[in-house]
Amino acid sequence: MFTEAVVLAKNCSQHPVAGRHLFFRQTYLTCLLKAALPHHMHEEMSDVDGKDAVDIVCNTEGEESDETLLALCTAFLSQQLHRGDMYCMW
């Protein structure tokens, strides 16, 4: 059942219209994390820009556990540091 949720979230996040909404990207990343697929989560985060990353983290704050939120923050900040993107740093 959880595998279907991951596939559905991925398809929605990649849809040309629905994919514009960060909710689907947030859901997909959270599903990957909960499915114990952190490598895939990091790959998917590689194309998320700093502003969207902050929005996803802020939206996740009220919905997920602290552990999930910390994992997303760590992954996003790691990506930002690797790319040299300073949006999240200030």
LINVEN-V594118 format. One record per residue. N is the residue number from 1. RES is the residue in one letter. SS is DSSP state (a for helix, b for strand, c for the rest). OMEGA is omega in whole degrees, 0 to 359 (999 if undefined). Layout:
BEGIN
n=N res=RES ss=SS omega=OMEGA
n=N res=RES ss=SS omega=OMEGA
END
This chain:
BEGIN
n=1 res=M ss=c omega=182
n=2 res=F ss=a omega=178
n=3 res=T ss=a omega=178
n=4 res=E ss=a omega=178
n=5 res=A ss=a omega=178
n=6 res=V ss=a omega=181
n=7 res=V ss=a omega=179
n=8 res=L ss=a omega=179
n=9 res=A ss=a omega=179
n=10 res=K ss=a omega=181
n=11 res=N ss=a omega=179
n=12 res=C ss=a omega=181
n=13 res=S ss=a omega=180
n=14 res=Q ss=a omega=180
n=15 res=H ss=c omega=184
n=16 res=P ss=c omega=181
n=17 res=V ss=c omega=182
n=18 res=A ss=a omega=182
n=19 res=G ss=a omega=177
n=20 res=R ss=a omega=180
n=21 res=H ss=c omega=183
n=22 res=L ss=a omega=181
n=23 res=F ss=a omega=183
n=24 res=F ss=a omega=176
n=25 res=R ss=a omega=178
n=26 res=Q ss=a omega=180
n=27 res=T ss=a omega=180
n=28 res=Y ss=a omega=180
n=29 res=L ss=a omega=179
n=30 res=T ss=a omega=177
n=31 res=C ss=a omega=178
n=32 res=L ss=a omega=179
n=33 res=L ss=a omega=181
n=34 res=K ss=a omega=178
n=35 res=A ss=c omega=180
n=36 res=A ss=c omega=177
n=37 res=L ss=c omega=185
n=38 res=P ss=a omega=179
n=39 res=H ss=a omega=178
n=40 res=H ss=a omega=179
n=41 res=M ss=a omega=179
n=42 res=H ss=a omega=178
n=43 res=E ss=a omega=181
n=44 res=E ss=a omega=180
n=45 res=M ss=a omega=186
n=46 res=S ss=c omega=180
n=47 res=D ss=c omega=177
n=48 res=V ss=c omega=181
n=49 res=D ss=c omega=186
n=50 res=G ss=a omega=181
n=51 res=K ss=a omega=179
n=52 res=D ss=a omega=178
n=53 res=A ss=a omega=178
n=54 res=V ss=a omega=179
n=55 res=D ss=a omega=179
n=56 res=I ss=a omega=180
n=57 res=V ss=a omega=180
n=58 res=C ss=a omega=179
n=59 res=N ss=a omega=181
n=60 res=T ss=a omega=187
n=61 res=E ss=a omega=183
n=62 res=G ss=c omega=188
n=63 res=E ss=c omega=188
n=64 res=E ss=c omega=179
n=65 res=S ss=c omega=178
n=66 res=D ss=a omega=180
n=67 res=E ss=a omega=178
n=68 res=T ss=a omega=180
n=69 res=L ss=a omega=179
n=70 res=L ss=a omega=179
n=71 res=A ss=a omega=178
n=72 res=L ss=a omega=179
n=73 res=C ss=a omega=180
n=74 res=T ss=a omega=181
n=75 res=A ss=a omega=179
n=76 res=F ss=a omega=181
n=77 res=L ss=a omega=176
n=78 res=S ss=a omega=178
n=79 res=Q ss=a omega=181
n=80 res=Q ss=a omega=179
n=81 res=L ss=a omega=179
n=82 res=H ss=a omega=180
n=83 res=R ss=a omega=183
n=84 res=G ss=c omega=180
n=85 res=D ss=c omega=185
n=86 res=M ss=c omega=184
n=87 res=Y ss=c omega=183
n=88 res=C ss=c omega=187
n=89 res=M ss=c omega=181
n=90 res=W ss=c omega=999
END
